[in-house]
């Protein structure tokens, strides 16, 4: 790939435009903290240049640059609509520089809340997966039992786990344990249903070949059936992960004392929309990073499909 294709892209032009926009006169009275936007953009562009120099696959580089390009466009429009032209109500939509400044100021508090939220997600999600996958394997192994259990899991899984919060508060000792319980329910049913579906749809030829080799039932389940059902299992795991983040944020906004949902709810109640936007952006970034890492794990475990 030539130097022009690596370092002279639309994304690099958008970076220049973003920097130029910051020097336009402000139309708001408050400090817009333009230097924070410039510092952020320069840092991102430095990463862009490094990745452009090192990444060899054009497809991967194009995807990365497209994502950064959308980020630059978003920051340009955000800056113009707030600090430069004051098209949006300042109290509700602060300029990006003010949001970045607030993020730096609250970084310690944000890290604590992220740790709390991720701890709940990991506990509930892993507990559900550890129980649901083996159970789904054994239930799905019997076509008759698996078919009946599939309908039961669909019925129970259709009930929003958040409705169990009042019962959890009444029965469990802490709100954290209630949150873990909600995440467990949000993950358990889709993973169980997808595991049973994956087992029931394994090709019979594969099972018959393993039987010819006289493998025992445990080997059949975990060395033959489980790998074949993994693509379907991951569908349920992805669904459970997405729903878990939504429900956790909702649960934290109801009665938690920490976590990113609590952070957003606390400051929105006081009309501090700068911190509210900080919380929303942090939640989005964390979800994207977790999803990215999960997809990497999925691609690694399913590398045999290539």
MIDOSE-1310 file (N, C-alpha, C; in nm, 2 decimals, decimal comma, always signed):
residues 306
xxxx	+0,08/-0,12/+0,00/+0,00/+0,00/+0,00/+0,09/+0,12/+0,00; +0,06/+0,22/-0,09/+0,14/+0,34/-0,10/+0,13/+0,43/+0,02; +0,22/+0,53/+0,03/+0,21/+0,62/+0,14/+0,09/+0,71/+0,13; +0,06/+0,74/+0,00/-0,06/+0,83/-0,02/-0,19/+0,76/+0,03
xxxx	-0,20/+0,63/+0,01/-0,32/+0,56/+0,05/-0,32/+0,54/+0,20; -0,20/+0,54/+0,26/-0,20/+0,52/+0,41/-0,22/+0,65/+0,48; -0,16/+0,77/+0,43/-0,16/+0,89/+0,52/-0,23/+1,01/+0,46; -0,29/+0,99/+0,34/-0,36/+1,10/+0,28/-0,50/+1,05/+0,25
xxxx	-0,58/+1,04/+0,35/-0,72/+0,99/+0,34/-0,82/+1,09/+0,39; -0,94/+1,07/+0,36/-1,05/+1,16/+0,40/-1,05/+1,18/+0,55; -1,01/+1,07/+0,63/-1,00/+1,08/+0,77/-0,90/+1,19/+0,82; -0,79/+1,19/+0,75/-0,69/+1,29/+0,79/-0,73/+1,43/+0,75
xxxx	-0,81/+1,45/+0,64/-0,87/+1,58/+0,61/-0,97/+1,62/+0,71; -1,05/+1,53/+0,76/-1,15/+1,56/+0,86/-1,08/+1,60/+0,99; -0,97/+1,55/+1,02/-0,89/+1,59/+1,14/-0,85/+1,74/+1,13; -0,80/+1,78/+1,01/-0,76/+1,92/+0,99/-0,89/+2,01/+1,00
xxxx	-1,00/+1,96/+0,95/-1,12/+2,04/+0,96/-1,16/+2,06/+1,10; -1,16/+1,95/+1,18/-1,19/+1,96/+1,32/-1,11/+2,05/+1,40; -0,98/+2,05/+1,37/-0,89/+2,15/+1,44/-0,92/+2,29/+1,40; -0,95/+2,31/+1,27/-0,98/+2,45/+1,22/-1,11/+2,50/+1,28
xxxx	-1,20/+2,41/+1,30/-1,33/+2,45/+1,36/-1,31/+2,51/+1,50; -1,22/+2,45/+1,57/-1,20/+2,50/+1,71/-1,15/+2,64/+1,72; -1,10/+2,70/+1,61/-1,05/+2,84/+1,62/-1,15/+2,94/+1,57; -1,27/+2,89/+1,54/-1,38/+2,98/+1,51/-1,43/+3,05/+1,64
xxxx	-1,48/+3,17/+1,63/-1,52/+3,24/+1,75/-1,64/+3,17/+1,82; -1,64/+3,17/+1,95/-1,75/+3,10/+2,02/-1,87/+3,20/+2,03; -1,99/+3,14/+2,03/-2,11/+3,21/+2,05/-2,18/+3,20/+2,18; -2,11/+3,12/+2,27/-2,16/+3,11/+2,41/-2,07/+3,18/+2,51
xxxx	-2,13/+3,22/+2,62/-2,06/+3,30/+2,72/-1,96/+3,22/+2,80; -2,00/+3,09/+2,83/-1,91/+3,01/+2,92/-1,79/+2,96/+2,85; -1,69/+2,92/+2,92/-1,57/+2,86/+2,87/-1,60/+2,73/+2,80; -1,56/+2,72/+2,67/-1,58/+2,59/+2,60/-1,47/+2,49/+2,60
xxxx	-1,36/+2,52/+2,67/-1,25/+2,43/+2,69/-1,20/+2,37/+2,56; -1,18/+2,46/+2,46/-1,14/+2,42/+2,33/-1,01/+2,33/+2,33; -0,92/+2,37/+2,42/-0,79/+2,30/+2,43/-0,81/+2,15/+2,45; -0,91/+2,11/+2,52/-0,94/+1,97/+2,55/-0,98/+1,89/+2,42
xxxx	-1,06/+1,96/+2,34/-1,09/+1,90/+2,21/-0,97/+1,88/+2,12; -0,89/+1,99/+2,11/-0,77/+1,98/+2,03/-0,67/+1,87/+2,08; -0,65/+1,86/+2,21/-0,57/+1,76/+2,27/-0,62/+1,62/+2,24; -0,75/+1,60/+2,25/-0,81/+1,47/+2,22/-0,79/+1,44/+2,07
xxxx	-0,82/+1,53/+1,98/-0,81/+1,51/+1,84/-0,67/+1,48/+1,80; -0,57/+1,55/+1,86/-0,43/+1,52/+1,83/-0,39/+1,38/+1,87; -0,44/+1,34/+1,99/-0,41/+1,21/+2,04/-0,47/+1,10/+1,95; -0,59/+1,12/+1,91/-0,65/+1,03/+1,82/-0,58/+1,02/+1,69
xxxx	-0,54/+1,13/+1,63/-0,47/+1,14/+1,50/-0,34/+1,07/+1,51; -0,27/+1,08/+1,63/-0,14/+1,02/+1,65/-0,16/+0,86/+1,64; -0,27/+0,82/+1,70/-0,30/+0,67/+1,69/-0,33/+0,63/+1,55; -0,41/+0,72/+1,48/-0,44/+0,69/+1,34/-0,31/+0,68/+1,25
xxxx	-0,22/+0,77/+1,27/-0,09/+0,76/+1,20/-0,01/+0,63/+1,23; -0,01/+0,60/+1,35/+0,06/+0,48/+1,39/+0,00/+0,35/+1,33; -0,14/+0,34/+1,35/-0,21/+0,23/+1,29/-0,20/+0,23/+1,14; -0,20/+0,34/+1,07/-0,19/+0,35/+0,93/-0,05/+0,30/+0,88
xxxx	+0,05/+0,32/+0,96/+0,18/+0,28/+0,93/+0,21/+0,13/+0,95; +0,14/+0,08/+1,05/+0,17/-0,06/+1,09/+0,07/-0,17/+1,04; -0,06/-0,13/+1,02/-0,16/-0,22/+0,98/-0,14/-0,26/+0,83; -0,13/-0,39/+0,80/-0,10/-0,43/+0,67/-0,23/-0,46/+0,59
xxxx	-0,33/-0,50/+0,65/-0,45/-0,54/+0,58/-0,54/-0,42/+0,54; -0,56/-0,40/+0,41/-0,63/-0,28/+0,37/-0,78/-0,28/+0,42; -0,84/-0,39/+0,43/-0,98/-0,40/+0,48/-0,98/-0,36/+0,63; -0,89/-0,40/+0,71/-0,89/-0,36/+0,85/-0,86/-0,22/+0,87
xxxx	-0,77/-0,17/+0,78/-0,73/-0,02/+0,79/-0,85/+0,06/+0,75; -0,92/+0,02/+0,64/-1,03/+0,10/+0,60/-1,14/+0,11/+0,70; -1,17/+0,00/+0,77/-1,27/-0,01/+0,88/-1,23/+0,09/+0,99; -1,10/+0,08/+1,03/-1,05/+0,16/+1,14/-1,07/+0,31/+1,11
xxxx	-1,02/+0,35/+0,98/-1,03/+0,49/+0,94/-1,17/+0,54/+0,93; -1,26/+0,45/+0,88/-1,40/+0,49/+0,87/-1,46/+0,52/+1,00; -1,43/+0,44/+1,10/-1,48/+0,47/+1,24/-1,43/+0,60/+1,29; -1,30/+0,62/+1,28/-1,24/+0,75/+1,32/-1,30/+0,87/+1,25
xxxx	-1,32/+0,85/+1,12/-1,38/+0,95/+1,04/-1,52/+0,99/+1,09; -1,60/+0,89/+1,12/-1,73/+0,92/+1,18/-1,72/+1,00/+1,32; -1,61/+0,96/+1,39/-1,59/+1,03/+1,52/-1,55/+1,18/+1,50; -1,47/+1,20/+1,40/-1,43/+1,34/+1,36/-1,56/+1,42/+1,32
xxxx	-1,64/+1,36/+1,23/-1,76/+1,43/+1,18/-1,85/+1,46/+1,30; -1,87/+1,36/+1,39/-1,95/+1,38/+1,51/-1,90/+1,50/+1,59; -1,77/+1,51/+1,62/-1,71/+1,62/+1,70/-1,73/+1,75/+1,62; -1,71/+1,75/+1,49/-1,73/+1,87/+1,41/-1,87/+1,93/+1,43
xxxx	-1,97/+1,84/+1,40/-2,11/+1,88/+1,41/-2,14/+1,92/+1,55; -2,09/+1,85/+1,65/-2,12/+1,88/+1,79/-2,07/+2,02/+1,83; -1,94/+2,05/+1,79/-1,88/+2,17/+1,81/-1,96/+2,29/+1,75; -1,99/+2,27/+1,62/-2,06/+2,38/+1,55/-2,20/+2,40/+1,61
xxxx	-2,27/+2,30/+1,65/-2,41/+2,32/+1,70/-2,41/+2,37/+1,84; -2,30/+2,36/+1,91/-2,30/+2,41/+2,05/-2,21/+2,54/+2,07; -2,08/+2,52/+2,07/-1,99/+2,63/+2,10/-1,99/+2,74/+1,99; -2,00/+2,70/+1,86/-1,97/+2,80/+1,76/-2,10/+2,87/+1,71
xxxx	-2,21/+2,80/+1,70/-2,33/+2,86/+1,65/-2,44/+2,87/+1,76; -2,42/+2,80/+1,87/-2,52/+2,80/+1,98/-2,66/+2,77/+1,93; -2,67/+2,66/+1,85/-2,80/+2,62/+1,80/-2,88/+2,53/+1,90; -2,81/+2,47/+2,00/-2,88/+2,39/+2,10/-2,87/+2,46/+2,23
xxxx	-2,96/+2,43/+2,32/-2,97/+2,49/+2,45/-2,84/+2,45/+2,53; -2,77/+2,55/+2,57/-2,64/+2,53/+2,64/-2,65/+2,44/+2,76; -2,75/+2,46/+2,84/-2,77/+2,38/+2,97/-2,78/+2,23/+2,94; -2,85/+2,20/+2,83/-2,88/+2,06/+2,80/-2,77/+2,00/+2,71
xxxx	-2,71/+2,08/+2,63/-2,61/+2,02/+2,53/-2,48/+2,10/+2,54; -2,40/+2,07/+2,64/-2,27/+2,14/+2,65/-2,18/+2,11/+2,54; -2,08/+2,20/+2,51/-1,99/+2,17/+2,40/-1,89/+2,06/+2,44; -1,83/+2,00/+2,34/-1,75/+1,88/+2,37/-1,63/+1,90/+2,46
xxxx	-1,57/+2,02/+2,45/-1,46/+2,05/+2,53/-1,50/+2,05/+2,68; -1,62/+2,10/+2,71/-1,66/+2,10/+2,85/-1,69/+1,96/+2,90; -1,74/+1,87/+2,81/-1,76/+1,73/+2,85/-1,63/+1,66/+2,87; -1,53/+1,69/+2,79/-1,39/+1,63/+2,80/-1,33/+1,67/+2,93
xxxx	-1,35/+1,80/+2,96/-1,29/+1,86/+3,09/-1,36/+1,80/+3,21; -1,49/+1,77/+3,20/-1,56/+1,71/+3,31/-1,52/+1,57/+3,33; -1,50/+1,50/+3,22/-1,45/+1,36/+3,23/-1,32/+1,35/+3,30; -1,22/+1,44/+3,27/-1,09/+1,44/+3,33/-1,11/+1,47/+3,48
xxxx	-1,20/+1,56/+3,51/-1,22/+1,60/+3,65/-1,28/+1,48/+3,73; -1,36/+1,40/+3,67/-1,43/+1,30/+3,74/-1,38/+1,16/+3,72; -1,26/+1,15/+3,66/-1,20/+1,02/+3,62/-1,19/+0,92/+3,73; -1,15/+0,96/+3,85/-1,15/+0,87/+3,96/-1,28/+0,81/+3,99
xxxx	-1,38/+0,89/+4,00/-1,52/+0,85/+4,03/-1,57/+0,76/+3,92; -1,54/+0,79/+3,80/-1,59/+0,71/+3,68/-1,53/+0,57/+3,68; -1,40/+0,57/+3,71/-1,33/+0,44/+3,72/-1,39/+0,35/+3,83; -1,42/+0,40/+3,94/-1,49/+0,33/+4,05/-1,62/+0,27/+4,00
xxxx	-1,70/+0,36/+3,94/-1,83/+0,32/+3,89/-1,82/+0,21/+3,78; -1,72/+0,22/+3,69/-1,70/+0,12/+3,59/-1,67/-0,01/+3,65; -1,58/-0,01/+3,75/-1,54/-0,14/+3,81/-1,66/-0,20/+3,88; -1,75/-0,12/+3,94/-1,87/-0,17/+4,01/-1,96/-0,24/+3,90
xxxx	-1,98/-0,17/+3,79/-2,08/-0,22/+3,69/-2,02/-0,35/+3,62; -1,89/-0,34/+3,59/-1,83/-0,46/+3,53/-1,83/-0,58/+3,62; -1,80/-0,55/+3,75/-1,80/-0,66/+3,85/-1,94/-0,73/+3,85; -2,04/-0,66/+3,85/-2,18/-0,72/+3,85/-2,20/-0,79/+3,72
xxxx	-2,17/-0,74/+3,61/-2,19/-0,80/+3,48/-2,11/-0,94/+3,47; -1,98/-0,93/+3,52/-1,90/-1,05/+3,51/-1,96/-1,16/+3,60; -2,00/-1,13/+3,72/-2,05/-1,23/+3,81/-2,18/-1,29/+3,76; -2,28/-1,21/+3,72/-2,40/-1,26/+3,68/-2,39/-1,33/+3,54
xxxx	-2,31/-1,28/+3,45/-2,30/-1,34/+3,32/-2,23/-1,47/+3,32; -2,11/-1,48/+3,39/-2,04/-1,60/+3,40/-2,12/-1,71/+3,47; -2,18/-1,67/+3,58/-2,26/-1,77/+3,65/-2,37/-1,83/+3,57; -2,44/-1,74/+3,49/-2,54/-1,79/+3,40/-2,49/-1,88/+3,29
xxxx	-2,37/-1,84/+3,23/-2,31/-1,92/+3,12/-2,27/-2,06/+3,17; -2,20/-2,06/+3,29/-2,15/-2,18/+3,35/-2,26/-2,28/+3,37; -2,38/-2,23/+3,41/-2,49/-2,32/+3,44/-2,57/-2,35/+3,31; -2,60/-2,25/+3,23/-2,69/-2,27/+3,11/-2,63/-2,36/+3,01
xxxx	-2,50/-2,35/+2,98/-2,44/-2,42/+2,87/-2,44/-2,57/+2,90; -2,38/-2,62/+3,01/-2,39/-2,77/+3,04/-2,54/-2,82/+3,05; -2,63/-2,74/+3,11/-2,77/-2,78/+3,12/-2,83/-2,79/+2,98; -2,80/-2,69/+2,89/-2,85/-2,69/+2,76/-2,80/-2,81/+2,68
xxxx	-2,67/-2,85/+2,70/-2,62/-2,97/+2,64/-2,69/-3,09/+2,67; -2,72/-3,11/+2,80/-2,78/-3,23/+2,85/-2,93/-3,24/+2,81; -3,00/-3,12/+2,81/-3,14/-3,12/+2,77/-3,15/-3,13/+2,62; -3,06/-3,07/+2,55/-3,07/-3,08/+2,40/-3,03/-3,21/+2,35
xxxx	-2,96/-3,29/+2,43/-2,91/-3,43/+2,39/-3,03/-3,52/+2,36; -3,14/-3,49/+2,44/-3,26/-3,57/+2,42/-3,36/-3,48/+2,34; -3,39/-3,53/+2,21/-3,47/-3,45/+2,12/-3,61/-3,42/+2,19; -3,67/-3,52/+2,25/-3,80/-3,50/+2,31/-3,79/-3,40/+2,43
xxxx	-3,70/-3,42/+2,52/-3,68/-3,33/+2,63/-3,64/-3,19/+2,59; -3,55/-3,19/+2,49/-3,50/-3,06/+2,44/-3,61/-2,97/+2,38; -3,70/-3,04/+2,30/-3,81/-2,97/+2,24/-3,90/-2,91/+2,34; -3,94/-2,98/+2,44/-4,02/-2,93/+2,55/-3,96/-2,82/+2,63
xxxx	-3,83/-2,84/+2,66/-3,76/-2,74/+2,74/-3,74/-2,61/+2,66; -3,73/-2,62/+2,53/-3,71/-2,50/+2,44/-3,83/-2,41/+2,46; -3,95/-2,46/+2,46/-4,07/-2,38/+2,48/-4,08/-2,32/+2,62; -4,04/-2,40/+2,72/-4,04/-2,34/+2,85/-3,94/-2,23/+2,87
xxxx	-3,82/-2,25/+2,81/-3,72/-2,14/+2,82/-3,76/-2,02/+2,74; -3,83/-2,03/+2,63/-3,88/-1,92/+2,56/-3,99/-1,84/+2,64; -4,07/-1,92/+2,71/-4,18/-1,85/+2,79/-4,11/-1,78/+2,91; -4,02/-1,84/+2,98/-3,96/-1,77/+3,10/-3,87/-1,66/+3,05
xxxx	-3,80/-1,68/+2,94/-3,71/-1,58/+2,89/-3,78/-1,46/+2,83; -3,91/-1,47/+2,80/-3,98/-1,36/+2,75/-4,03/-1,26/+2,86; -4,01/-1,30/+2,99/-4,05/-1,22/+3,10/-3,93/-1,12/+3,13; -3,94/-0,99/+3,12/-3,83/-0,90/+3,14/-3,77/-0,92/+3,28
xxxx	-3,64/-0,95/+3,29/-3,58/-0,98/+3,43/-3,60/-0,86/+3,52; -3,61/-0,74/+3,47/-3,62/-0,63/+3,56/-3,74/-0,63/+3,65; -3,85/-0,71/+3,61/-3,97/-0,71/+3,69/-3,94/-0,79/+3,82; -3,83/-0,87/+3,83/-3,80/-0,94/+3,95/-3,73/-0,86/+4,05
xxxx	-3,69/-0,74/+4,02/-3,62/-0,65/+4,11/-3,69/-0,64/+4,25; -3,82/-0,61/+4,25/-3,89/-0,60/+4,38/-3,88/-0,72/+4,46; -3,89/-0,84/+4,40/-3,87/-0,97/+4,47/-3,73/-0,98/+4,52; -3,63/-0,95/+4,43/-3,49/-0,96/+4,47/-3,46/-0,87/+4,59
xxxx	-3,52/-0,75/+4,59/-3,49/-0,65/+4,70/-3,55/-0,71/+4,83; -3,66/-0,78/+4,82/-3,73/-0,84/+4,94/-3,65/-0,96/+4,99; -3,59/-1,04/+4,90/-3,54/-1,17/+4,94/-3,38/-1,17/+4,95; -3,31/-1,08/+4,88/-3,17/-1,08/+4,88/-3,11/-0,97/+4,97
xxxx	-2,99/-0,99/+5,03/-2,94/-0,90/+5,13/-2,90/-0,76/+5,08; -2,85/-0,75/+4,96/-2,79/-0,63/+4,91/-2,84/-0,60/+4,77; -2,84/-0,47/+4,73/-2,88/-0,44/+4,60/-2,78/-0,49/+4,50; -2,66/-0,51/+4,53/-2,56/-0,57/+4,44/-2,60/-0,71/+4,41
xxxx	-2,64/-0,79/+4,51/-2,68/-0,92/+4,48/-2,81/-0,93/+4,40; -2,90/-0,83/+4,41/-3,01/-0,82/+4,33/-2,97/-0,79/+4,18; -2,87/-0,70/+4,16/-2,83/-0,67/+4,03/-2,76/-0,80/+3,96; -2,69/-0,87/+4,04/-2,62/-0,99/+3,99/-2,73/-1,09/+3,95
xxxx	-2,84/-1,10/+4,03/-2,95/-1,19/+4,00/-3,02/-1,15/+3,87; -3,04/-1,02/+3,85/-3,11/-0,97/+3,73/-3,02/-1,00/+3,61; -2,89/-0,98/+3,62/-2,80/-1,01/+3,50/-2,80/-1,16/+3,48; -2,80/-1,24/+3,58/-2,81/-1,39/+3,57/-2,93/-1,43/+3,49
xxxx	-3,05/-1,38/+3,52/-3,17/-1,41/+3,45/-3,16/-1,36/+3,30; -3,11/-1,24/+3,28/-3,10/-1,18/+3,15/-3,01/-1,27/+3,06; -2,91/-1,34/+3,12/-2,82/-1,42/+3,04/-2,86/-1,56/+3,03; -2,92/-1,62/+3,14/-2,94/-1,76/+3,15/-3,03/-1,81/+3,04
xxxx	-3,15/-1,75/+3,02/-3,25/-1,80/+2,93/-3,21/-1,80/+2,78; -3,15/-1,69/+2,73/-3,11/-1,69/+2,59/-2,99/-1,79/+2,57; -2,90/-1,80/+2,66/-2,79/-1,89/+2,65/-2,84/-2,04/+2,65; -2,93/-2,07/+2,74/-2,99/-2,20/+2,75/-3,07/-2,24/+2,62
xxxx	-3,15/-2,14/+2,58/-3,23/-2,17/+2,45/-3,14/-2,19/+2,33; -3,03/-2,11/+2,32/-2,95/-2,12/+2,20/-2,86/-2,24/+2,21; -2,82/-2,29/+2,33/-2,75/-2,41/+2,35/-2,83/-2,53/+2,31; -2,95/-2,54/+2,36/-3,04/-2,65/+2,32/-3,07/-2,65/+2,17
xxxx	-3,09/-2,53/+2,11/-3,11/-2,52/+1,97/-2,99/-2,57/+1,89; -2,87/-2,53/+1,94/-2,75/-2,57/+1,87/-2,73/-2,72/+1,88; -2,76/-2,78/+1,99/-2,74/-2,93/+2,01/-2,85/-3,00/+1,92; -2,97/-2,95/+1,92/-3,08/-3,02/+1,84/-3,05/-3,01/+1,69
xxxx	-2,97/-2,92/+1,65/-2,95/-2,90/+1,51/-2,81/-2,95/+1,46; -2,74/-3,02/+1,55/-2,61/-3,08/+1,50/-2,64/-3,18/+1,40; -2,56/-3,18/+1,30/-2,58/-3,28/+1,19/-2,57/-3,42/+1,24; -2,66/-3,51/+1,20/-2,67/-3,64/+1,25/-2,55/-3,72/+1,20
xxxx	-2,49/-3,69/+1,08/-2,37/-3,76/+1,03/-2,26/-3,75/+1,13; -2,24/-3,63/+1,19/-2,13/-3,61/+1,28/-2,15/-3,69/+1,41; -2,27/-3,70/+1,46/-2,30/-3,79/+1,57/-2,28/-3,93/+1,54; -2,32/-3,98/+1,42/-2,31/-4,12/+1,38/-2,16/-4,15/+1,37
xxxx	-2,08/-4,06/+1,32/-1,93/-4,08/+1,30/-1,87/-4,10/+1,43; -1,91/-4,02/+1,53/-1,85/-4,03/+1,67/-1,89/-4,16/+1,73; -2,02/-4,21/+1,71/-2,06/-4,33/+1,76/-1,99/-4,45/+1,71; -1,95/-4,44/+1,58/-1,87/-4,55/+1,52/-1,74/-4,57/+1,59
xxxx	-1,68/-4,45/+1,64/-1,56/-4,46/+1,71/-1,58/-4,50/+1,86; -1,70/-4,53/+1,89/-1,73/-4,58/+2,03/-1,69/-4,48/+2,14; -1,72/-4,35/+2,12/-1,69/-4,26/+2,23/-1,80/-4,26/+2,33; -1,76/-4,23/+2,46/-1,86/-4,23/+2,56/-1,94/-4,10/+2,56
xxxx	-2,05/-4,10/+2,65/-2,14/-3,99/+2,64/-2,08/-3,85/+2,67; -1,99/-3,84/+2,77/-1,93/-3,72/+2,81/-1,84/-3,67/+2,70; -1,77/-3,76/+2,64/-1,68/-3,72/+2,52/-1,77/-3,67/+2,41; -1,88/-3,74/+2,38/-1,97/-3,70/+2,28/-2,02/-3,56/+2,30
xxxx	-2,06/-3,53/+2,42/-2,12/-3,40/+2,45/-2,02/-3,29/+2,44; -1,90/-3,31/+2,51/-1,81/-3,19/+2,52/-1,70/-3,19/+2,41; -1,68/-3,29/+2,34/-1,58/-3,29/+2,23/-1,64/-3,30/+2,09; -1,76/-3,33/+2,08/-1,83/-3,34/+1,95/-1,95/-3,24/+1,94
xxxx	-2,04/-3,26/+2,03/-2,16/-3,18/+2,03/-2,13/-3,03/+2,06; -2,06/-3,01/+2,16/-2,03/-2,87/+2,21/-1,96/-2,79/+2,10; -1,85/-2,83/+2,04/-1,79/-2,75/+1,93/-1,89/-2,73/+1,81; -1,97/-2,83/+1,78/-2,06/-2,81/+1,67/-2,17/-2,71/+1,70
xxxx	-2,21/-2,70/+1,83/-2,31/-2,61/+1,87/-2,26/-2,47/+1,90; -2,13/-2,45/+1,91/-2,08/-2,33/+1,95/-2,13/-2,20/+1,87; -2,14/-2,21/+1,74/-2,19/-2,09/+1,67/-2,33/-2,05/+1,72; -2,42/-2,15/+1,74/-2,55/-2,11/+1,79/-2,54/-2,07/+1,94
xxxx	-2,45/-2,12/+2,02/-2,44/-2,08/+2,16/-2,40/-1,94/+2,17; -2,31/-1,90/+2,08/-2,26/-1,76/+2,08/-2,36/-1,66/+2,05; -2,46/-1,70/+1,97/-2,57/-1,61/+1,94/-2,65/-1,58/+2,07; -2,67/-1,68/+2,15/-2,74/-1,65/+2,28/-2,65/-1,58/+2,37
xxxx	-2,52/-1,60/+2,37/-2,43/-1,53/+2,46/-2,42/-1,38/+2,42; -2,42/-1,35/+2,29/-2,42/-1,21/+2,24/-2,55/-1,14/+2,29; -2,66/-1,21/+2,27/-2,79/-1,16/+2,31/-2,79/-1,13/+2,46; -2,75/-1,23/+2,54/-2,74/-1,21/+2,68/-2,66/-1,09/+2,73
xxxx	-2,54/-1,08/+2,66/-2,45/-0,97/+2,69/-2,51/-0,83/+2,66; -2,58/-0,82/+2,55/-2,64/-0,69/+2,51/-2,75/-0,65/+2,61; -2,84/-0,75/+2,64/-2,95/-0,73/+2,74/-2,89/-0,70/+2,88; -2,78/-0,76/+2,91/-2,73/-0,75/+3,05/-2,69/-0,60/+3,07
xxxx	-2,62/-0,54/+2,98/-2,58/-0,40/+3,00/-2,70/-0,31/+3,01; -2,80/-0,33/+2,93/-2,92/-0,25/+2,93/-2,99/-0,26/+3,07; -3,01/-0,39/+3,11/-3,07/-0,41/+3,24/-2,99/-0,36/+3,36; -2,86/-0,38/+3,35/-2,78/-0,33/+3,46/-2,79/-0,18/+3,48
xxxx	-2,78/-0,11/+3,37/-2,79/+0,04/+3,38/-2,93/+0,08/+3,43; -3,03/+0,01/+3,39/-3,17/+0,04/+3,44/-3,18/+0,01/+3,59; -3,12/-0,10/+3,63/-3,13/-0,14/+3,77/-3,05/-0,04/+3,86; -2,93/+0,00/+3,81/-2,85/+0,09/+3,89/-2,92/+0,23/+3,90
xxxx	-3,00/+0,26/+3,80/-3,08/+0,39/+3,81/-3,19/+0,38/+3,91; -3,23/+0,26/+3,95/-3,34/+0,25/+4,04/-3,30/+0,26/+4,19; -3,20/+0,19/+4,23/-3,17/+0,19/+4,37/-3,02/+0,17/+4,40; -2,93/+0,17/+4,31/-2,79/+0,14/+4,34/-2,72/+0,27/+4,40
xxxx	-2,61/+0,24/+4,46/-2,53/+0,35/+4,52/-2,40/+0,37/+4,45; -2,38/+0,30/+4,34/-2,26/+0,31/+4,26/-2,29/+0,25/+4,12; -2,19/+0,26/+4,03/-2,22/+0,21/+3,89/-2,25/+0,32/+3,80; -2,23/+0,30/+3,67/-2,25/+0,40/+3,57/-2,40/+0,45/+3,56
xxxx	-2,49/+0,35/+3,58/-2,63/+0,39/+3,58/-2,66/+0,49/+3,69; -2,61/+0,46/+3,81/-2,63/+0,55/+3,92/-2,56/+0,69/+3,90; -2,45/+0,69/+3,83/-2,38/+0,81/+3,80/-2,47/+0,90/+3,71; -2,52/+0,84/+3,61/-2,61/+0,92/+3,52/-2,74/+0,97/+3,59
xxxx	-2,80/+0,88/+3,66/-2,92/+0,91/+3,73/-2,90/+1,02/+3,84; -2,79/+1,01/+3,91/-2,77/+1,10/+4,02/-2,75/+1,25/+3,96; -2,67/+1,26/+3,86/-2,65/+1,40/+3,81/-2,76/+1,45/+3,72; -2,83/+1,36/+3,65/-2,95/+1,41/+3,58/-3,06/+1,46/+3,67
xxxx	-3,07/+1,40/+3,79/-3,17/+1,45/+3,89/-3,14/+1,59/+3,93; -3,01/+1,63/+3,93/-2,97/+1,76/+3,97/-2,95/+1,85/+3,85; -2,99/+1,81/+3,74/-2,98/+1,89/+3,62/-2,84/+1,92/+3,57; -2,75/+1,83/+3,61/-2,61/+1,84/+3,56/-2,59/+1,76/+3,43
xxxx	-2,63/+1,82/+3,32/-2,63/+1,75/+3,20/-2,49/+1,73/+3,14; -2,39/+1,80/+3,18/-2,26/+1,78/+3,14/-2,21/+1,64/+3,19; -2,23/+1,61/+3,32/-2,19/+1,48/+3,37/-2,29/+1,37/+3,32; -2,41/+1,41/+3,29/-2,50/+1,31/+3,23/-2,45/+1,26/+3,10
xxxx	-2,40/+1,35/+3,01/-2,35/+1,32/+2,88/-2,22/+1,24/+2,90; -2,14/+1,28/+3,00/-2,02/+1,20/+3,02/-2,05/+1,06/+3,06; -2,15/+1,04/+3,14/-2,19/+0,90/+3,18/-2,24/+0,82/+3,06; -2,32/+0,89/+2,97/-2,37/+0,82/+2,86/-2,26/+0,78/+2,76
xxxx	-2,17/+0,87/+2,74/-2,06/+0,84/+2,65/-1,97/+0,72/+2,71; -1,94/+0,73/+2,84/-1,86/+0,62/+2,90/-1,93/+0,49/+2,89; -2,06/+0,48/+2,91/-2,13/+0,36/+2,90/-2,12/+0,30/+2,76; -2,14/+0,39/+2,66/-2,13/+0,35/+2,52/-1,99/+0,29/+2,49
xxxx	-1,89/+0,36/+2,54/-1,75/+0,32/+2,51/-1,72/+0,18/+2,58; -1,76/+0,17/+2,70/-1,74/+0,04/+2,77/-1,81/-0,07/+2,70; -1,94/-0,05/+2,66/-2,01/-0,16/+2,59/-1,94/-0,20/+2,46; -1,90/-0,10/+2,39/-1,83/-0,13/+2,26/-1,70/-0,21/+2,28
xxxx	-1,62/-0,17/+2,39/-1,50/-0,24/+2,42/-1,52/-0,38/+2,46; -1,62/-0,40/+2,54/-1,66/-0,54/+2,59/-1,71/-0,62/+2,47; -1,79/-0,56/+2,39/-1,84/-0,64/+2,27/-1,72/-0,67/+2,17; -1,63/-0,58/+2,16/-1,51/-0,60/+2,07/-1,43/-0,72/+2,12
xxxx	-1,40/-0,72/+2,25/-1,33/-0,83/+2,31/-1,40/-0,96/+2,30; -1,53/-0,96/+2,32/-1,61/-1,08/+2,31/-1,61/-1,13/+2,17; -1,62/-1,04/+2,07/-1,62/-1,09/+1,93/-1,48/-1,15/+1,90; -1,37/-1,10/+1,96/-1,24/-1,15/+1,94/-1,23/-1,29/+1,99
xxxx	-1,29/-1,31/+2,11/-1,30/-1,45/+2,17/-1,38/-1,54/+2,09; -1,49/-1,49/+2,04/-1,58/-1,58/+1,95/-1,50/-1,62/+1,83; -1,43/-1,52/+1,76/-1,36/-1,56/+1,64/-1,25/-1,66/+1,67; -1,19/-1,64/+1,78/-1,08/-1,74/+1,82/-1,13/-1,88/+1,84
xxxx	-1,24/-1,89/+1,91/-1,30/-2,02/+1,94/-1,36/-2,08/+1,82; -1,41/-2,00/+1,72/-1,47/-2,05/+1,60/-1,37/-2,04/+1,48; -1,24/-2,04/+1,51/-1,15/-2,03/+1,40/-1,15/-2,15/+1,31; -1,19/-2,26/+1,36/-1,20/-2,38/+1,28/-1,30/-2,37/+1,17
xx	-1,40/-2,28/+1,18/-1,50/-2,27/+1,08/-1,44/-2,21/+0,95; -1,33/-2,14/+0,96/-1,27/-2,08/+0,84/-1,21/-2,18/+0,75
